[in-house]
């Protein structure tokens, strides 16, 4: 297996090339991901075939982290908004005004609220017709408490990192959906086991990877028998570059399922030589 250490902007990315294709290993500071687990995911992608797809395209959501740009939201079936403080509710209101009633809006708090704050924030945003709220609180038991107090669907993300977490989520009836990222869960097969244990609908998202990493998440999404929510795989613009000639960028809110191959010149451009 060949290994390619890269630096793309301030992000360290290692690509692995094996008999089945390419995998990506790119955990980063500030996101809960065991590096060894992420490495296993990359090795699996490089060495094992992916599951057979049941769809050719996957619907994806737009992402708003700060400034709302109407042109960046056009054509997407769903918009995801990062929210933490009460002042962020104004961004939710702006997005709803921009996209109108026909586009889904979900918000993501990344687990920063306590139960009381989460309930208050969700109630304040309810007039904007939220599709769901991702990870309003950090712990699974608190997630179940929030879900019992609000009528907006709740999704779990960072609190699901292994099979035991998924089983506990099912036992607590803590969420209406789970957000899964292949790298921190250890590969497609491990992720499928977690999905089975959780027993709720799935939203496949990325860790802000190159097109190589995004393709793994796309393969997972393409293989799921049901995919009721738009996936968080339109994240390539969060990186300062990419390693393929034709990057995995959506058209009209859809990503076409394919497996891109790195371009040798781009590998050389970003190669870490020291």
N, C-alpha and C positions, 0 to 999 in steps of 0.2 A: 504494500500500500504506500503510495506517494503522499507526502505531506508538504503543504505550501503555507508557511506563516506569512501573513500580510498585515499591513497597517493601512487602514482606510480612514483618513482624518485622524481622530483620536481613538479610534476603535481597533482593537486587535482581533483579527479573524484568522483562523486556521482552516484551510480547506484540505480535505482528505480525498484522494482518488483511489478507488478500488475496482474490483471486477464488476460491480453492479453500477458504478457511476461515481457521483461526487456527494460528499457530505460536508457540513459546516459545523465548526466548533467555535462559538463566539460569545461566551458568557461575559457580562460586563458588571462593573461596580454599581451597587445600588439596586440591583435586581436579584431577588432570592432564587439562586440557581446553583446547585452543586456542580462544580466544574467536571468532576468525574462522571456524573450522570449525563451532562451535556456531551462529553466526549463519547460516551457509549452511543448516544443518538447519532453522532456524526459517523462513527464506525459502522453502525447498522446501515445508514444510508449508502455508504460506499460499498458495502459488502453483500447486502441482501436485497432482493427485489421488493418493489413496493406492491401493496395490494392492488387488485384490479379496480379501475375506476368505474363508477356507475353514472357519472356525468362528465361532460366535456368542458363545462364552464362553472365557475363558482362566484356567487355574488359576494361583494366585499363592501365594507363601510369606509367612508371618509373619516379622517381623524382631525379633530380640532384641539390643539393644545394651548393656543393663545389667541392670535388674531383670527377673526372670522373673515374668510375670503370667499365670496359667492362663487367665483369662477372655479375654485378648487372643490366645491361641493356639487357642482352640476353633474347630473347623471347618476349619482349614487343612490341606492335604495335606502341607505341608512347613514347617519352621521353619529360618530362617537365623540363625546366631549369630556375632557379631563376637568373635574371639579374638585375643589377642596374647601375653599372659603365661601362664605355667603355672597361675596361680591361676584363669584363665578356664575351665579345664577343669571346674571345679566347676559352672559355669553350664551347660555341656553336659550334665553328669550330671543336673542338676536338670531341665532341659528333657526329657531322655529319660524321667525318672521321671514327669513331668507328662503327657506326650503318649502314653506307652506305645509299644509296638512297631510300631503301624500307621501312624505318621507319619514321614516322611523328615526327617532332620536334616542340614543342611550347615553348614559353618563357613567364615568368611572372615577371612583374616589381613591382607589389603590389602598383601601383599608385604613385611612387616616382618621376616621370618625369613631367616637364611642357610640353606644346604642342610642342614647338620647339625641345626640347631634344628628345621627343618621336619619332617625325618624323625622326630626324637624326639617332637615334639608330636603328629604324626599317629599314631604308634604308641601314645602314651598315650591318645588319644581313640578308638582303634579299637574298644574294648569297647562303645562307645555306638552302633555301627552307623551310621557316617557315610555319607550318600549321596555326598558329594564334598567336596573342600576347594578353596575359591576362592583363587587367587593367594597361595599360601604363601610364595613368594619373588618378587623383583621382576623378574628378567631371564628371558627365554625359555630361554636355555641352562641356567640353574639350574632352571627349571621342568622341563625334560626330565630333569635329573639326579634331582630328587626323584621324579618319576613312575616312574623306573626302579627306585627303591629301596623303594617302598611299594605296597600292593595296594588302596589307597583311590583312587577316581577323582579326577583333578586337573582344575580348570577355570582357564583364563586370563581375566583381566579387564583391568587397567590396562596390561598390556604389549602389548595389541592396540589400535593407534590408526590403522592404515592397511593398505593392501593388502600392502605389503612385510612388515609384521609377521605378517599372516595366512599369507602364503606361507612365511615362516620357521618359523612354528609347525608347519605341515604338513610341512616338510622335516625338522624335528627330532623330529616325532611327540611334541610336548611336552605335549599336554593331551588329555583325554577329552571336553572341552566348552569352549566359550567363552561368556563373559558379554558381551553387547553392550548399549550405551546409544546411542540414536540421536543425541543432541546431540554428544558428543565424536567421533563417527564421521562427522558431516557430513550426516546425513539418511538416510531410509529406503533410497534407491537405493544410496548409497555403502555402507551397512551390508549390503545384500544382496550386493554384490560381495565384501565381506570375508567374509561367511558362506560364499559359494561357494568362495573361496580356502582357507579354513581346513579345510573338509571334515569338521567334527565337529558334534555336536549343539549346540543354541543355548539359552541362557537369556537372555531379554530382561529388562533391569532399567532402573531410572530413575536420574536425578540428583536425586532429591528435588524433583520439579517440582510445579507446580499440575496441576489436572485437564487443562489444555490440553496441557502437555508429556507427561503420562502417556498421553493419548489417542494420541499419535504412537507411543509404544512399544507400546501395545495394538494399534494397527493393524498394526504390523510382526509382532507375535506372532500375530495373527489370520490373517495371510497366509502364514505358513510352512507348508510341506506336512507337516512333522513337528515336534512340540513335546513331547519326552519329559520335560522338567523343568518344574516350576512356575516361574513368572516372578516377578522381583522388582519388581512394579508396585504393591504394596500399601503405598505409602510416603507417602501424603498426610499422615498424622499427624506427619511430620517437619517440616512447615511450620506456621506459626502462623495460617494462613488459606488461603482458596481464592477463586477468582474466578467460580465457577459455583454456581447454586442447588442442583443435584443433583450433588455431587462424585462422582468415580470412586472409590468405596470398595467393597471386595468383600463379597459375601454368601456365607457357607458356603465361603470359600476360592476363590470365582470372581468374576472381573470380567466384566460383560457388555460386549460390544464396541459402542461408540457414540462419537459425536463431540460432546462438550458445547460450548456456546457461552457466552462470558463474560456475566455479568449487568452491565448498565450501572451499577447502584448500587454493586456491588462494585469495578468498575473505578475509580469515583470515590473510593471509600473508600481504596484503596491507591495512588492516583495520586501520582506525584512531580511537584510543580508548580514547583519552583525550578529 
